[in-house]
Protein backbone atom coordinates (compact mmCIF):
# COMPACT_ATOMS: atom_id res chain seq x y z
CA UNK A 1 0.00 0.00 0.00
CA UNK A 2 2.75 2.50 0.89
CA UNK A 3 4.72 1.83 -2.28
CA UNK A 4 1.64 2.44 -4.41
CA UNK A 5 0.95 5.72 -2.57
CA UNK A 6 4.53 6.91 -3.14
CA UNK A 7 4.46 5.96 -6.83
CA UNK A 8 1.04 7.56 -7.33
CA UNK A 9 2.29 10.67 -5.53
CA UNK A 10 5.43 10.81 -7.68
CA UNK A 11 3.31 10.60 -10.83
CA UNK A 12 1.03 13.33 -9.50
CA UNK A 13 4.13 15.41 -8.71
CA UNK A 14 5.35 15.02 -12.29
CA UNK A 15 1.96 16.14 -13.57
CA UNK A 16 2.01 19.07 -11.15
CA UNK A 17 5.48 20.05 -12.37
CA UNK A 18 4.28 20.06 -15.97
CA UNK A 19 1.31 22.23 -14.96
CA UNK A 20 3.61 24.61 -13.04
CA UNK A 21 5.75 25.00 -16.16
CA UNK A 22 2.72 25.51 -18.42
CA UNK A 23 1.34 28.23 -16.12
CA UNK A 24 4.77 29.90 -16.01
CA UNK A 25 5.06 29.82 -19.81
CA UNK A 26 1.54 31.22 -20.15
CA UNK A 27 2.50 34.06 -17.79
CA UNK A 28 5.60 34.75 -19.88
CA UNK A 29 3.53 34.83 -23.06
CA UNK A 30 0.77 37.03 -21.63
CA UNK A 31 3.01 39.56 -19.88
CA UNK A 32 5.95 39.30 -22.30
CA UNK A 33 8.24 38.68 -19.35
CA UNK A 34 11.59 36.93 -19.81
CA UNK A 35 12.32 33.44 -18.58
CA UNK A 36 13.85 33.18 -15.15
CA UNK A 37 17.54 32.38 -15.00
CA UNK A 38 17.32 31.02 -11.46
CA UNK A 39 16.99 27.30 -12.38
CA UNK A 40 20.23 27.45 -14.36
CA UNK A 41 21.90 29.46 -11.61
CA UNK A 42 20.87 26.86 -9.02
CA UNK A 43 22.29 24.09 -11.20
CA UNK A 44 25.55 25.99 -11.52
CA UNK A 45 25.78 26.70 -7.79
CA UNK A 46 25.01 23.07 -6.93
CA UNK A 47 27.72 21.95 -9.33
CA UNK A 48 30.14 24.36 -7.68
CA UNK A 49 29.22 23.28 -4.15
CA UNK A 50 29.48 19.57 -5.01
CA UNK A 51 32.66 20.07 -7.07
CA UNK A 52 31.07 18.70 -10.25
CA UNK A 53 32.73 19.95 -13.41
CA UNK A 54 30.10 20.80 -16.03
CA UNK A 55 32.73 21.27 -18.71
CA UNK A 56 34.14 24.30 -20.49
CA UNK A 57 32.22 27.41 -21.61
CA UNK A 58 29.27 26.55 -23.82
CA UNK A 59 29.14 22.95 -22.60
CA UNK A 60 28.73 24.10 -18.98
CA UNK A 61 26.10 26.65 -20.00
CA UNK A 62 24.15 24.02 -21.96
CA UNK A 63 24.35 21.56 -19.06
CA UNK A 64 23.08 24.20 -16.61
CA UNK A 65 20.21 24.92 -19.02
CA UNK A 66 19.24 21.25 -18.97
CA UNK A 67 19.91 20.57 -15.30
CA UNK A 68 17.95 23.58 -14.00
CA UNK A 69 14.54 22.37 -15.19
CA UNK A 70 15.40 18.77 -14.26
CA UNK A 71 16.05 19.90 -10.69
CA UNK A 72 12.59 21.51 -10.71
CA UNK A 73 11.01 18.26 -11.85
CA UNK A 74 12.97 16.32 -9.23
CA UNK A 75 11.67 18.66 -6.52
CA UNK A 76 8.10 18.36 -7.78
CA UNK A 77 8.24 14.58 -8.08
CA UNK A 78 9.81 14.17 -4.64
CA UNK A 79 7.21 16.46 -3.07
CA UNK A 80 4.42 14.51 -4.77
CA UNK A 81 5.85 11.21 -3.52
CA UNK A 82 6.14 12.56 0.04
CA UNK A 83 2.59 13.92 -0.10
CA UNK A 84 1.36 10.60 -1.49
CA UNK A 85 2.81 8.86 1.55
CA UNK A 86 1.40 11.49 3.92
CA UNK A 87 -2.07 11.37 2.40
CA UNK A 88 -2.19 7.59 1.86
CA UNK A 89 -4.56 6.89 4.73
CA UNK A 90 -6.39 10.16 5.14
CA UNK A 91 -8.46 12.48 3.02
CA UNK A 92 -6.89 15.94 2.95
CA UNK A 93 -9.32 18.67 1.85
CA UNK A 94 -8.54 20.18 -1.55
CA UNK A 95 -7.71 23.71 -0.33
CA UNK A 96 -5.36 22.38 2.36
CA UNK A 97 -3.71 19.92 -0.05
CA UNK A 98 -3.22 22.70 -2.61
CA UNK A 99 -1.58 25.00 -0.08
CA UNK A 100 0.53 22.23 1.50
CA UNK A 101 1.85 21.00 -1.82
CA UNK A 102 2.21 24.34 -3.60
CA UNK A 103 3.54 26.14 -0.55
CA UNK A 104 5.87 23.30 0.33
CA UNK A 105 7.42 23.17 -3.12
CA UNK A 106 7.65 26.96 -3.25
CA UNK A 107 9.34 27.08 0.16
CA UNK A 108 11.72 24.29 -0.84
CA UNK A 109 12.73 25.85 -4.14
CA UNK A 110 12.89 29.44 -2.87
CA UNK A 111 14.67 28.32 0.28
CA UNK A 112 17.31 26.39 -1.61
CA UNK A 113 17.85 29.30 -4.01
CA UNK A 114 18.30 31.61 -1.04
CA UNK A 115 20.73 29.28 0.75
CA UNK A 116 22.75 28.92 -2.45
CA UNK A 117 22.90 32.71 -2.83
CA UNK A 118 21.02 32.69 -6.15
CA UNK A 119 18.26 35.04 -4.97
CA UNK A 120 17.02 36.94 -1.96
CA UNK A 121 13.22 36.86 -1.62
CA UNK A 122 13.39 39.86 0.72
CA UNK A 123 14.19 41.99 -2.33
CA UNK A 124 11.34 40.68 -4.50
CA UNK A 125 8.58 42.97 -5.69
CA UNK A 126 4.92 42.04 -5.41
CA UNK A 127 4.86 40.97 -9.08
CA UNK A 128 7.83 38.64 -8.41
CA UNK A 129 5.92 36.96 -5.59
CA UNK A 130 2.79 36.60 -7.74
CA UNK A 131 4.87 35.15 -10.60
CA UNK A 132 6.17 32.56 -8.13
CA UNK A 133 3.01 31.90 -6.13
CA UNK A 134 0.45 31.29 -8.89
CA UNK A 135 2.39 28.52 -10.69
CA UNK A 136 3.15 26.84 -7.36
CA UNK A 137 -0.52 26.89 -6.38
CA UNK A 138 -1.31 25.41 -9.80
CA UNK A 139 1.25 22.69 -8.98
CA UNK A 140 -0.44 22.06 -5.62
CA UNK A 141 -3.90 21.90 -7.16
CA UNK A 142 -2.88 19.45 -9.88
CA UNK A 143 -0.47 17.31 -7.84
CA UNK A 144 -2.80 16.49 -4.97
CA UNK A 145 -3.45 13.13 -6.58
Buried (B, 14 or more C-beta within 10 A) or exposed (E): EEEEBBEBBBBBBBBBBBBBBEBBEEBBEEEEEEEBBBBBBBBBBBBEEEEEEBEEEEEBEEBBEEBBBEBBBEBBBBBBBBBBBBBBEEEBEEEEBBBBBBBBBBEBBBEBBEEBEBBEEEEBEEEEEEBBEBBBBBBBBBBBB
